[in-house]
Structures are given as structure tokens and as C-alpha cells.
Amino acid sequence: MLAIGFLCINAIGQQPSPGVTVGKSYYERQLPIAERNNLYCAGFVQNSPINTSMQIVGGHEEQDQYIYSQNDYIYINAGAAGRLNVGDVLSVVRPRGQASTKWTKKSNLGIYVQEVGAVEIVRVRPMYSVARIKTSCDNFLLGDLVQPTPQRTSPLFNDRPAMDRFGEPSGKAIGRIFQARDNLEMVTRNNIVYVDLGAEDNVKVGDYLTVFRPLGTGNIMMPNDAATVQNSSNGYESRQYRGGRFSNQAPRRSGVNADGNSVSQKDAKSDRPSSIRKVVGELVVLNVKERTATAVVVRTGQEIHTGDFVEVQ
């Protein structure tokens, strides 16, 4: 036992030899912000036309099923003539239609394209190919389009200060979250969203975006701006002890002599700068198209909604 303990202590105390490269520990490595389906199945909105030349035209077990998933075999209407080779890995996408939303001032954002997974070619014939579904982020359907796999690299996590919930505007491009993956309307960390800032706004992969909204907004049921309690001069004291005529919950009366009307919440809000905003989260851009970008939520102060504003940091 003593010998084993001595060997362990000796090994721990040894220093690496000169010229030997020591790998970083798990805690020292920079980790990717997005992986797997958040990187290759995030979806996007593109303004340019989509190549529809290759599509899924059959399933090996289509007599029993009409949806397909990982390890199922499907048929593609392109083969050796389309320069496909055994081992090629291709992306499968599903255009869902034109992105239409009230949350942007831009016209014609483009086509919302859902990314459903990837296939690997296992047999090539002159006019068609057989492929195995390698990764499925959703069900595959006949008619889904097959395209070359895009080369994407995830931004890396960096040491950053805590999110400033009262941060000032950066003065850079401002847009809005107009849609989220899977039609979510309230999103949180690691959810995918689409913003109406793109290459035309000089947005780049890896950019951080601040998510904010005007102060006092963001709730479906907004409270009434009227006074919560009537500021009456009577009815708040007992008949016996006469402790005071004023409500403890009523707002102040206006005027230097407090002889005016009650100051409502609406009155008070009218005297504040319109630039006050509420910071609710941060995004990192994963993919940039002509007029839009795909981003992932990395920090939240509370739930984020479609319609919230974003600003490049």
C-alpha cells in the first residue's frame, strides 16, 4: 500500500518533459455554443430560390409507412448522372412557405426552410440512389428536398461578464424575433429563433444579440393604468378613534400643495424617457442569410417572446 501511494504521489508531482505538448483539461477547453440538431437542424429563412432538383421519391418500406426516420432506407431521384457517390452525406430540407409576420418592417423576408436531417448514400444507380437516414431531427416525408450538406462551424463559448439587465443601447443594427423553431411563442435557453437581421445588415456568425422590449410590455394581460385604490378623503378611519382619512395604498395628489387630482400610473409613465428598455436575454447568431439570421438563445432574464427586439452588441 505504501509503495502504491508513493507511486501515485510521484506521478502527480512529475512535470512534463520539455517539448511535450500537454492537452487542455475539459474545463479549459472552449466548448461549442451549438451542436447536433441546433447546428444542422436549426432551419433558416432564405430569400433566394431553392434548388428542387433532388428529392426523396420513395421508401424501402413504403407499403407499411409514409414517414421515415433514422436508419430507414429511402430513394432519391438522382444517381451517377447527378454525380452522387457511395458515402456522400446530404442534407434533407423541407421548404414550408414564405415567412409572413407582423413583427418586421422588411418586405419579403424569404422562404422558411425546415432542416429535417441527413442521409448517407449507400447505392448509386444511373438515375436514382438508395440512401440510409443517418440523422433525423424530424420525420422524413416523400417530397422532401435533398441538398449538399452545408459546412457550419459553431461559435465557441467565451468568458463574458454577467448579462447586464439594464444595459444601454449599442447603437448598432436593431431587428426583431419574428419566428421560432417549432412555432414556439415563448422561448428560453437553447431554443432556436429567427431574426430579421441578415447579411444586408452586416450581421455575422458568432455575433451576440441583446434581446429587449420596451418597459412595461410583454404580457398578454396588461394591468390597468388607472389608480389601484381611490384616493378618497373619507371612509378609511374608524368613527371612534379617527386615525386618519387617507388610504395607505392610494397614489399621491398632484400639485405642490397636494390639492390636485390623483396621479395615476399613466400620468407617472408619461414623464419618463421613451428610451428605457428591459433586457430579457442574449442570442448568438449561428447562420446568416440575405435578410435574416438563425440564432440560439444563450442567456435569459425571463421568457423571451416572438416580437421582442434584438440589437447587435
C-alpha positions, -999 to +999 in steps of 0.1 A: +000+000+000+028+024+009+045+017-024+013+023-044+008+056-025+044+067-032+040+059-069+008+080-071+024+110-054+054+107-076+033+106-108+013+136-097+044+156-089+061+149-122+064+178-147+060+173-184+093+169-204+105+198-224+089+199-259+059+178-248+025+194-256+000+189-228-037+190-238-061+213-221-083+199-195-121+196-200-126+228-180-101+248-200-114+239-235-137+263-254-169+245-259-192+250-289-224+270-283-244+248-307-241+211-315-261+185-334-296+195-342-291+231-330-264+234-356-275+214-386-313+213-380-319+248-368-337+259-400-334+292-418-352+318-439-336+324-473-345+350-499-330+332-529-348+304-548-344+268-536-329+241-557-356+215-561-338+191-585-332+163-559-359+149-537-370+118-518-392+098-542-397+065-523-391+045-492-379+009-490-409+000-467-434+024-481-460-003-483-462-001-445-453+035-437-453+070-450-430+087-425-393+078-422-367+082-395-331+072-386-318+040-402-347+038-427-338+034-464-352+059-489-348+065-527-335+098-542-342+108-579-306+113-587-277+089-593-245+086-611-257+111-637-261+136-608-226+129-596-236+112-564-212+087-549-215+060-522-207+076-489-219+111-497-238+127-468-265+150-479-289+174-461-327+170-462-348+201-460-385+209-463-395+244-475-426+255-456-436+286-475-430+323-474-422+338-439-450+362-432-451+381-399-463+414-384-430+415-364-409+431-391-408+462-413-390+443-440-409+430-470-403+396-485-381+380-458-379+348-478-388+311-476-388+294-442-369+261-447-371+234-421-340+212-418-351+176-410-318+156-411-292+140-432-288+109-453-259+088-465-258+073-500-253+035-499-261+025-535-258+045-567-276+037-599-276+057-631-309+075-625-315+071-587-298+064-554-305+045-522-298+063-490-299+055-453-312+081-430-282+089-409-297+116-387-333+126-382-344+157-364-380+152-375-399+127-396-389+124-432-416+126-459-416+118-496-411+150-515-385+164-490-356+180-509-321+167-508-291+191-509-254+192-503-246+194-466-237+229-456-204+234-438-211+251-405-189+258-375-204+266-342-192+298-323-174+289-291-182+299-256-160+327-242-156+341-207-181+370-207-194+393-179-228+386-165-257+398-186-265+434-180-302+436-174-301+474-175-276+477-204-276+508-226-281+506-264-251+498-285-262+520-314-259+491-338-285+473-360-318+466-344-343+440-355-369+416-341-375+380-334-402+371-359-404+334-355-390+305-335-384+269-344-414+246-340-436+276-338-428+284-302-440+318-290-422+318-256-386+306-258-358+300-234-322+289-233-310+267-262-342+274-283-337+284-319-352+317-332-351+337-364-344+374-366-349+400-393-313+409-394-291+394-421-261+399-444-276+431-456-273+444-420-237+432-417-246+405-392-221+377-389-220+342-375-209+345-338-224+379-333-241+384-299-275+400-299-292+416-269-329+408-266-350+436-251-385+451-251-400+484-241-405+487-203-440+476-193-447+454-223-445+416-229-476+404-210-507+391-227-529+406-199-516+441-192-526+457-159-548+488-159-530+521-157-557+536-135-552+541-098-555+509-079-573+525-049-595+555-049-577+584-032-607+594-011-606+617+020-632+597+038-640+561+048-606+550+060-608+559+097-629+545+124-657+565+139-643+560+174-605+567+170-603+589+139-569+576+129-566+593+096-586+600+064-562+587+038-557+553+022-523+537+026-524+523-009-537+554-028-513+574-050-503+610-043-523+640-053-508+664-078-497+699-071-471+714-048-499+717-022-512+682-029-546+697-037-549+683-073-562+651-088-548+617-080-516+609-101-524+577-119-499+552-132-505+565-167-497+600-156-464+589-140-453+569-170-459+598-193-430+616-175-403+590-182-379+588-212-391+566-241-356+550-243-360+530-211-359+493-221-360+459-204-332+435-213-345+399-212-318+378-229-290+372-253-287+353-286-257+341-306-260+340-344-255+306-360-264+311-396-268+342-418-289+346-449-296+376-471-322+393-449-325+371-419-304+351-394-308+320-373-298+323-337-298+303-304-308+317-270-278+315-247-290+337-217-323+346-204-335+370-177-371+358-182-391+342-210-384+356-245-413+362-269-417+364-306-419+401-313-391+410-289-364+434-302-328+424-308-297+446-311-262+437-322-238+441-293 
